């Protein structure tokens, strides 16, 4: 596996409270949570990083929980923006995605990559 090094910076250099990071790590330890690792990345730099035994930066491990975290965060943002309701039926969400797929058949990769895909006309599952 090839990896690229990430730029590192002091928390204060990226407007992050070092005390807040320390408090977070202490709270994780006090709650006896089973974290493998923690990385805080802000404004293009890693400002904090921690590992819990037996994990370390050099040890590869599965990232299933990271995927769940990203999906949960995306759902939370959609709910917060009023685009999605947690009470929406999964079948409604699939129907919305299929409608979007039909509309996107004409879209080119450069439009998607540049984020000019017409999101303002995207259907919403919030009121369903």
C-alpha positions as CSV (number, residue, x, y, z in Angstrom):
1,X,0.0,0.0,0.0
2,X,1.2,3.5,-0.9
3,X,0.4,6.4,1.4
4,X,1.1,10.1,1.1
5,X,2.2,11.9,4.2
6,X,-0.2,14.4,5.5
7,X,0.9,17.9,6.6
8,X,1.1,18.3,10.3
9,X,0.6,21.5,12.3
10,X,0.1,22.5,15.9
11,X,-3.5,22.9,17.0
12,X,-3.1,26.6,17.6
13,X,-1.8,27.1,14.1
14,X,-5.1,25.9,12.7
15,X,-7.3,27.6,15.3
16,X,-7.9,24.4,17.4
17,X,-7.9,24.3,21.1
18,X,-5.1,22.0,22.3
19,X,-6.9,21.8,25.7
20,X,-10.1,20.8,23.9
21,X,-8.3,18.0,22.1
22,X,-6.7,16.8,25.4
23,X,-10.1,16.9,27.1
24,X,-11.6,14.8,24.3
25,X,-8.9,12.2,24.6
26,X,-9.3,12.1,28.4
27,X,-13.1,11.7,28.0
28,X,-12.6,8.8,25.6
29,X,-10.3,7.1,28.0
30,X,-12.5,7.8,31.0
31,X,-15.6,6.4,29.2
32,X,-13.6,3.2,28.3
33,X,-14.5,3.5,24.7
34,X,-12.9,1.1,22.3
35,X,-11.3,3.5,19.8
36,X,-8.6,2.3,17.5
37,X,-7.4,5.8,16.6
38,X,-8.3,9.4,16.4
39,X,-7.2,12.0,13.9
40,X,-8.2,15.7,13.8
41,X,-7.6,17.3,10.4
42,X,-8.3,20.9,9.9
43,X,-7.5,23.4,7.1
44,X,-5.2,21.1,5.3
45,X,-3.2,19.7,8.3
46,X,-3.4,17.0,10.9
47,X,-3.5,18.9,14.3
48,X,-4.0,15.9,16.6
49,X,-3.6,12.2,16.4
50,X,-3.9,9.3,19.0
51,X,-3.8,5.5,18.9
52,X,-5.0,3.0,21.4
53,X,-3.1,-0.3,21.8
54,X,-2.7,-2.6,20.0
55,X,-3.2,-0.1,17.1
56,X,-0.6,2.3,15.8
57,X,0.0,4.4,12.7
58,X,1.9,1.6,11.0
59,X,-0.7,-1.1,11.6
60,X,-3.4,-1.5,8.9
61,X,-6.8,-2.3,10.1
62,X,-10.4,-2.4,8.7
63,X,-12.3,0.9,8.7
64,X,-15.9,-0.3,8.8
65,X,-16.7,2.0,11.6
66,X,-15.3,5.0,9.7
67,X,-17.7,4.3,6.9
68,X,-20.7,4.2,9.3
69,X,-19.5,7.5,10.8
70,X,-19.4,9.2,7.4
71,X,-22.8,7.9,6.4
72,X,-24.3,8.9,9.8
73,X,-22.8,12.4,9.5
74,X,-24.2,12.7,6.0
75,X,-27.7,11.7,7.2
76,X,-27.5,14.1,10.1
77,X,-26.5,17.0,7.8
78,X,-29.4,16.1,5.4
79,X,-31.9,16.0,8.3
80,X,-30.5,19.3,9.7
81,X,-30.9,20.9,6.2
82,X,-34.5,19.7,6.0
83,X,-33.8,17.5,3.0
84,X,-34.3,14.2,4.8
85,X,-36.6,12.9,7.5
86,X,-35.6,10.0,9.7
87,X,-39.2,8.8,9.3
88,X,-38.9,8.6,5.5
89,X,-39.4,5.1,4.2
90,X,-36.4,3.5,2.5
91,X,-38.4,2.8,-0.6
92,X,-39.1,6.6,-0.9
93,X,-35.4,7.3,-0.7
94,X,-34.7,4.7,-3.5
95,X,-37.4,6.3,-5.6
96,X,-35.8,9.7,-5.1
97,X,-32.4,8.3,-6.1
98,X,-33.8,6.7,-9.2
99,X,-35.4,10.0,-10.2
100,X,-32.1,11.7,-9.7
101,X,-30.4,8.9,-11.8
102,X,-32.8,9.5,-14.7
103,X,-32.0,13.2,-14.6
104,X,-28.3,12.6,-14.3
105,X,-28.0,10.4,-17.4
106,X,-27.0,13.4,-19.4
107,X,-24.6,14.8,-16.9
108,X,-20.9,14.7,-17.7
109,X,-18.1,13.8,-15.2
110,X,-16.7,17.3,-15.3
111,X,-20.1,18.7,-14.1
112,X,-20.1,16.3,-11.1
113,X,-16.4,17.0,-10.3
114,X,-17.0,20.7,-10.4
115,X,-20.2,20.5,-8.3
116,X,-22.4,22.2,-10.8
117,X,-25.0,19.5,-11.0
118,X,-28.2,21.5,-10.3
119,X,-28.6,20.5,-6.7
120,X,-31.2,23.2,-6.2
121,X,-33.7,21.1,-8.1
122,X,-33.0,17.9,-6.2
123,X,-36.1,16.2,-4.7
124,X,-36.5,16.1,-1.0
125,X,-37.6,13.3,1.3
126,X,-38.2,15.6,4.3
127,X,-41.9,16.1,3.7
128,X,-42.7,12.6,2.6
